[in-house]
Amino acid sequence: MPADKRDNGARGGKRGTFAYEGLDRIIHERARLAILSSLAANENGLTFNDLKDLCALTDGNLSRQLQVLKEADLLDIEKGTSGNRPQTICRLTRTGRKRFLEYIAELERVVSNAARTTDATVAAPPRPA
């Protein structure tokens, strides 16, 4: 059968229906998703310690994940001081906010497809063999 006629196991559906190409691998990792979710809810940014607490991450893990997100231009890191103490503030970039919202929209498609599939399965239980 020609490649363009195969449904790739989608049982008559469109090819790649459940591929979810918009699930950005940089964002999809649990710790990075937690960081971006926290920053999306706080437009003025968050301190390193606030992020560490909100995301339940160690200093080392948070530092590494922030580095990955910064290299992907998803967030800015501003180092300064507060009361003679070093302070790091993290904020989403415009690109970061846009990509995060696109990622959330793709997750909504995942949930919607799963709900439709579940609803169809519940409405039409499997026939006995």
C-alpha positions in Angstrom: 0.0 0.0 0.0 1.4 3.5 -0.9 2.7 5.5 2.1 0.1 8.2 1.5 -2.7 5.7 1.9 -1.6 4.3 5.3 -3.4 5.5 8.4 -0.4 4.7 10.6 -2.6 2.9 13.1 -4.9 5.8 13.5 -7.9 3.6 12.6 -9.2 5.7 9.7 -8.2 9.0 11.3 -5.8 11.6 9.9 -2.1 10.6 9.8 -0.4 12.0 12.8 -3.6 13.0 14.6 -2.0 12.1 18.0 1.6 13.3 17.2 1.3 16.5 19.2 4.2 18.2 17.5 3.5 21.3 19.5 4.6 19.7 22.7 7.9 21.6 22.9 10.5 19.2 24.4 12.3 22.1 26.2 9.1 23.1 28.0 7.7 19.6 28.4 10.2 18.5 31.0 8.6 18.6 34.5 11.0 21.0 36.2 11.0 23.4 33.3 7.2 23.3 33.0 7.0 24.1 36.7 9.4 27.1 36.3 7.6 28.5 33.2 4.2 28.0 34.9 5.4 29.9 37.9 6.8 32.7 35.9 3.7 33.0 33.6 1.6 33.6 36.8 4.0 36.3 38.0 4.6 38.9 35.3 7.1 40.8 37.4 9.3 37.7 37.8 10.4 35.7 40.7 13.5 35.4 42.8 15.6 32.3 42.6 14.6 31.3 46.1 10.9 31.8 45.3 11.2 29.6 42.2 13.1 27.0 44.2 10.3 26.8 46.8 7.4 27.0 44.3 8.9 24.2 42.1 10.4 22.1 44.9 13.8 22.0 43.2 17.3 22.0 44.6 19.7 24.9 44.0 21.6 22.8 41.5 18.6 21.5 39.6 17.0 24.9 39.4 20.3 26.5 38.2 20.6 23.9 35.4 17.0 24.2 34.3 17.2 28.1 34.3 20.3 27.8 32.1 18.5 25.6 29.6 15.5 28.0 29.5 17.8 31.0 29.1 19.7 29.4 26.2 16.3 28.8 24.5 15.5 32.5 25.0 12.5 31.6 27.1 13.5 33.7 30.2 15.8 36.5 31.3 17.9 36.2 34.4 18.8 39.4 36.2 21.5 39.3 38.9 21.6 42.1 41.4 21.5 42.8 45.1 18.8 43.4 47.7 19.9 44.7 51.1 23.6 44.0 50.4 22.6 40.4 49.5 22.9 38.8 46.0 19.5 38.4 44.4 18.6 36.7 41.1 15.3 37.6 39.4 13.9 35.5 36.6 11.3 36.7 34.1 9.7 35.2 31.0 10.8 36.8 27.7 8.2 37.7 25.1 9.3 34.7 23.2 9.0 32.6 26.3 5.5 33.7 27.1 4.4 33.1 23.4 5.9 29.6 23.3 4.5 28.7 26.7 1.0 29.8 25.6 1.4 27.7 22.4 2.5 24.8 24.5 -0.6 25.1 26.8 -2.9 25.3 23.7 -1.3 22.0 22.5 -1.9 20.4 25.9 -5.5 21.5 25.7 -5.7 19.6 22.4 -4.3 16.5 24.1 -6.9 16.7 26.8 -9.7 17.4 24.4 -8.7 14.4 22.2 -8.4 12.2 25.2 -11.8 13.3 26.5 -13.5 12.7 23.1 -11.8 9.3 22.9 -12.9 8.4 26.5 -16.5 9.7 25.9 -16.7 7.6 22.7 -15.4 4.5 24.5 -17.9 5.0 27.4 -20.8 5.6 25.0 -20.0 2.5 23.0 -18.6 -0.2 25.2 -16.6 -2.9 23.3 -18.7 -5.7 21.7 -18.3 -9.2 23.1 -16.2 -11.5 20.9 
